[in-house]
């Protein structure tokens, strides 16, 4: 009798790995962008009353895992859409950071 060797699982291609990474970036950026309107809606005029750090962390991680799930489900064909989405979302995030930093500071009572 011939002995059967166990087969190694196929490694994902570099394009599939990049698709997953783009899913992480796009999802994490979307989570960070979602946090700012929530901050504006639920904080007072001085920015108090909203737990910024925990919600930022949770929304970033949830978005990153959501983006990874979309990338894994879509396979290599999601490389281009996720690349475009990641670029646009990162640009929006940087524009939001620049707008907040260059905006007027709140007046203290």
C-alpha positions as CSV (number, residue, x, y, z in Angstrom):
1,X,0.0,0.0,0.0
2,X,1.1,3.5,-0.7
3,X,1.4,6.0,2.0
4,X,-0.6,9.2,1.6
5,X,1.2,12.3,2.6
6,X,-0.8,15.1,4.2
7,X,-1.2,18.0,1.9
8,X,-0.3,21.5,2.9
9,X,-3.1,24.1,2.7
10,X,-2.5,26.5,-0.1
11,X,-1.1,29.8,1.1
12,X,-3.1,32.9,0.1
13,X,-1.6,35.0,-2.7
14,X,0.0,38.3,-2.0
15,X,-3.0,40.0,-3.6
16,X,-5.4,38.2,-1.2
17,X,-3.3,39.3,1.7
18,X,-3.2,42.9,0.4
19,X,-7.0,42.8,0.0
20,X,-7.4,41.8,3.6
21,X,-5.1,44.6,4.7
22,X,-7.0,47.1,2.6
23,X,-10.2,45.8,4.3
24,X,-8.6,46.5,7.7
25,X,-7.6,50.0,6.6
26,X,-11.0,50.9,5.0
27,X,-13.0,49.4,7.9
28,X,-10.9,51.1,10.6
29,X,-11.1,54.4,8.8
30,X,-14.8,54.1,8.5
31,X,-15.1,53.4,12.2
32,X,-13.0,56.4,13.1
33,X,-15.1,58.6,10.8
34,X,-18.3,57.3,12.4
35,X,-17.0,58.2,15.9
36,X,-16.8,62.0,15.1
37,X,-20.5,62.5,14.4
38,X,-21.4,60.5,17.5
39,X,-19.0,62.7,19.5
40,X,-20.8,65.8,18.2
41,X,-24.2,64.4,18.8
42,X,-23.7,63.2,22.4
43,X,-21.1,65.6,23.9
44,X,-21.9,69.0,25.4
45,X,-20.4,72.3,24.1
46,X,-17.1,71.8,25.7
47,X,-16.7,68.2,24.5
48,X,-17.4,66.5,27.8
49,X,-19.9,63.7,28.5
50,X,-18.7,61.4,25.7
51,X,-16.2,58.6,26.3
52,X,-13.9,59.3,23.3
53,X,-11.1,56.8,23.9
54,X,-13.2,53.7,24.4
55,X,-15.7,54.4,21.6
56,X,-12.8,55.3,19.2
57,X,-11.1,52.0,20.0
58,X,-14.3,49.9,19.8
59,X,-15.5,51.5,16.5
60,X,-12.0,51.2,14.9
61,X,-11.7,47.5,15.8
62,X,-15.3,46.7,14.8
63,X,-14.7,48.5,11.5
64,X,-11.4,46.8,10.9
65,X,-12.9,43.3,11.5
66,X,-15.9,44.2,9.3
67,X,-13.6,45.3,6.5
68,X,-11.6,42.2,6.9
69,X,-14.8,40.1,6.7
70,X,-15.8,41.9,3.5
71,X,-12.3,41.3,2.0
72,X,-12.3,37.6,2.9
73,X,-15.8,37.1,1.6
74,X,-15.2,38.9,-1.6
75,X,-11.8,37.4,-2.3
76,X,-9.3,38.9,-4.7
77,X,-11.9,40.6,-6.8
78,X,-12.4,43.1,-3.9
79,X,-8.8,44.4,-4.2
80,X,-9.7,47.3,-6.4
81,X,-12.9,48.5,-4.6
82,X,-11.3,48.2,-1.2
83,X,-8.2,50.0,-2.4
84,X,-10.3,52.9,-3.6
85,X,-12.4,52.9,-0.4
86,X,-9.3,52.8,1.8
87,X,-7.8,55.8,-0.1
88,X,-11.0,57.8,0.0
89,X,-11.7,57.1,3.7
90,X,-8.1,57.9,4.7
91,X,-8.2,61.1,2.8
92,X,-11.6,62.0,4.5
93,X,-10.1,61.1,7.9
94,X,-7.1,63.3,7.3
95,X,-9.3,66.2,6.1
96,X,-11.5,65.9,9.2
97,X,-8.4,66.0,11.4
98,X,-7.0,69.0,9.6
99,X,-10.4,70.8,9.8
100,X,-10.7,70.1,13.5
101,X,-7.2,71.2,14.3
102,X,-7.5,74.4,12.2
103,X,-11.0,75.3,13.4
104,X,-11.7,77.8,16.1
105,X,-11.2,76.7,19.6
106,X,-14.2,76.6,21.9
107,X,-14.7,79.6,24.1
108,X,-14.3,78.8,27.8
109,X,-17.1,80.1,30.1
